[in-house]
Every structure is written in structure tokens, then in C-alpha cells.
Amino acid sequence: MLNREACERRVYRLATLLIGDPVTATRVIEAVVDAQPDLRRLDSAHLDRLTVLRSREIGCATIVDGAVPPAVASALASLPIQQREAWVFTHVYRVPQRETARAMDCSITATTRHLQQAEPAMAAPAGDSPTTAAAALLKYSMSLEVPAFWRAQRRRRKTMRRLRLAIVVGLVLAAMILALMWLKGVLAAA
């Protein structure tokens, strides 16, 4: 069971590797974490599955950051999305193949095939060792924190929702008071 901040961080880190753009990855946080009515009932496997689904909707780009070697970033970006997912889950996060298959919503055999197809592309920039590329990506991923601008936007949205609710409640109360005053006037006239 993860708290809200841990969920946001997990989704953001995974989405950044899958999408390649940290700013766009914040949209995945909104689509995954903000859409959940009760985060306490959400396990990490389900969270990963939702992150994969939302990341696929957005697409992928090349990671542009000094912490990731350009050859590794471009090799990762060149992979089709499912190969990229299989490689990131298996090599970067060391997720067991069964959980990877669940997160990708495919069979273990398909996950293995995606991974085998990704290996040559990811081995080339890392000098025939996927562990070098995976280590660089893991270090980059673990250095990521949910951006302050996103948290500020979230607070503003929350404040605006509360303000709208207060206005609606105020209008309803005003309408009820006016209706009672009218009813009192009607009854007094009768």
C-alpha cells in the first residue's frame, strides 16, 4: 500500500522513462493518481498497469537530460512502445517477468519476445552490456522527483474546486432563504 506522494513519484518515474519527457509525464500522474477514488486499495502492479496504459496514449520521445548518455536515450526512444516497456521493467526496475506481463497486459511469451527484440538496440550504445544502460536509466529515474510546478497546479485545482463548491453551496442556501421568505409572504397574505 502506497501513500499519495509515493504513488505520484512511482508513476512519474515510470512514465518519464516510458514517455521520455518529464513535463508530459505529469499528465500521466493526473490520469492515474488523481483518477483513483481510494489510493489505499491500489497495489503497485495495478499502478504500473495504469501508468503503462496512460503512457501508451501519449507516446514517447527521447530523454534529454545530462544524467542519461545520449546514445542510451536515443536507443530507448527508438524502441517501439512495448519493447521499451519490457526493457524498462526487466532491466531498469528488475520486475519479474510475470509482473511485467501483467503491467503490459500481454502473455509472458509476448513479454519475452518484446524483450528479445529490444536487446540488440539497447546493447549497442551500452557496449554490448544492457546493465550499463539500465544502471544509467535507473540512476536517472531515482533522481526524479515530482516537479514543484505540478504540485502547485494540483493545489490550485484543489482550491478552485473548493471555491466552486462554496459558491454552489452559497447559491443553494440563498435560493432556499429566498424561497422560504417568499413562502412566508404567501402564507402571511393568505
C-alpha positions in Angstrom: 0.0 0.0 0.0 1.5 3.3 -1.1 0.6 6.8 0.1 -0.3 9.6 -2.3 3.2 11.0 -2.7 4.8 7.6 -3.2 2.2 6.8 -5.9 2.8 10.1 -7.6 6.6 9.5 -7.5 6.3 5.9 -8.8 4.0 6.9 -11.6 6.1 9.9 -12.5 9.4 8.0 -12.7 8.0 5.1 -14.7 6.1 7.5 -17.1 9.2 9.6 -17.6 11.2 6.5 -18.8 8.3 5.3 -20.9 7.4 8.7 -22.4 10.8 10.4 -22.3 9.5 13.8 -21.4 9.3 14.7 -17.7 6.9 17.5 -18.2 4.5 15.3 -20.2 4.8 12.6 -17.6 2.9 14.9 -15.2 -0.2 14.3 -17.3 0.1 10.6 -16.5 0.1 11.4 -12.8 -3.2 13.2 -13.3 -4.7 10.4 -15.3 -3.6 7.7 -12.9 -3.3 9.0 -9.4 -5.9 11.8 -9.4 -8.4 9.5 -11.1 -8.3 7.0 -8.2 -11.1 7.4 -5.6 -9.1 5.4 -2.9 -5.3 5.0 -3.3 -5.2 2.7 -0.3 -6.8 0.0 -2.4 -4.3 0.4 -5.3 -1.4 -2.0 -5.3 1.9 -1.4 -7.2 1.0 -3.9 -10.0 -2.2 -2.1 -10.8 -0.5 1.3 -10.5 2.1 0.1 -13.1 -0.6 -1.2 -15.4 -2.5 2.1 -15.3 0.8 4.0 -15.9 1.6 1.9 -18.9 -1.9 2.4 -20.4 -1.8 6.2 -20.0 1.8 6.4 -21.3 0.8 4.5 -24.4 -1.9 7.1 -25.1 0.7 9.9 -25.0 3.5 8.2 -27.0 7.3 8.5 -26.5 10.1 10.9 -27.1 13.9 11.0 -26.4 15.0 11.6 -22.8 17.0 14.9 -22.9 19.0 15.0 -19.6 22.7 15.1 -18.9 22.3 12.1 -16.5 21.4 9.8 -19.4 24.0 9.2 -22.1 22.6 10.5 -25.4 23.2 7.1 -27.1 21.2 5.3 -24.4 18.4 7.9 -24.6 18.1 7.7 -28.4 18.3 3.8 -28.3 15.5 3.7 -25.8 13.4 6.2 -27.8 13.9 4.2 -31.0 12.2 1.2 -29.4 8.5 0.5 -30.1 6.5 1.2 -27.0 6.0 -2.4 -25.9 9.7 -3.3 -26.4 10.5 -0.2 -24.4 8.1 -1.2 -21.6 9.5 -4.7 -21.4 13.1 -3.5 -21.4 12.5 -0.8 -18.7 10.5 -3.2 -16.4 13.0 -6.0 -16.8 16.4 -4.3 -16.9 15.9 -1.0 -15.1 13.4 -1.9 -12.4 14.1 -5.6 -12.3 10.5 -6.5 -12.2 9.8 -10.3 -12.5 8.6 -11.3 -15.9 5.1 -12.3 -14.7 4.5 -8.8 -13.2 5.9 -7.2 -16.3 3.5 -9.2 -18.4 0.6 -8.1 -16.2 1.6 -4.5 -16.4 1.9 -4.7 -20.1 -1.4 -6.7 -20.4 0.2 -9.5 -22.5 1.4 -13.0 -22.1 4.8 -13.9 -20.6 5.7 -15.3 -24.0 4.9 -11.9 -25.7 6.8 -10.1 -23.0 9.8 -12.3 -23.6 9.6 -11.7 -27.4 9.4 -7.9 -26.9 12.4 -8.1 -24.6 14.4 -10.2 -27.1 13.6 -7.7 -29.8 14.7 -4.8 -27.6 18.0 -6.3 -26.5 20.1 -5.6 -29.7 19.0 -1.9 -29.8 19.8 -1.4 -26.2 23.1 -3.4 -26.2 24.7 -1.3 -29.0 25.0 2.0 -27.1 26.0 0.3 -23.9 28.9 -1.6 -25.4 27.1 -4.9 -25.6 26.0 -4.7 -21.9 22.4 -3.8 -21.1 23.4 -3.3 -17.5 25.3 -0.1 -18.3 22.3 1.4 -19.9 20.0 0.1 -17.3 22.2 1.5 -14.5 22.2 4.9 -16.1 18.4 4.9 -16.5 17.8 3.7 -13.0 20.1 6.4 -11.6 18.2 9.0 -13.7 14.8 7.6 -12.7 15.6 7.6 -9.0 16.8 11.2 -9.1 13.4 12.3 -10.4 11.0 14.0 -8.1 7.5 15.2 -9.0 8.0 18.7 -10.2 7.1 21.6 -7.9 5.0 23.2 -10.7 2.8 20.2 -10.8 2.2 20.1 -7.1 1.4 23.9 -7.2 -1.0 23.3 -10.1 -2.6 20.5 -8.1 -3.0 22.7 -5.0 -4.6 25.5 -7.2 -7.0 23.0 -8.8 -8.0 21.7 -5.3 -8.5 25.3 -4.1 -10.6 26.1 -7.2 -12.8 23.0 -6.6 -13.4 24.1 -3.0 -14.2 27.6 -4.1 -16.6 26.4 -6.7 -18.2 24.1 -4.1 -18.5 27.0 -1.7 -20.1 29.2 -4.3 -22.6 26.5 -5.3 -23.5 25.9 -1.6 -23.9 29.6 -1.1 -26.2 29.9 -4.1 -28.3 27.0 -3.0 -28.6 28.4 0.6 -29.5 31.9 -0.9 -32.1 30.3 -3.1 -33.5 28.3 -0.1 -33.7 31.5 2.0 -35.5 33.4 -0.8 -37.9 30.5 -1.3 -38.6 30.5 2.5 -39.1 34.2 2.5 -41.5 34.0 -0.5 -43.4 31.1 1.1 -43.6 33.1 4.4 -45.0 36.1 2.5 -47.5 33.9 0.6 -48.7 32.3 3.9 -48.9 35.7 5.7 -51.0 37.1 2.8 -53.4 34.1 2.9 
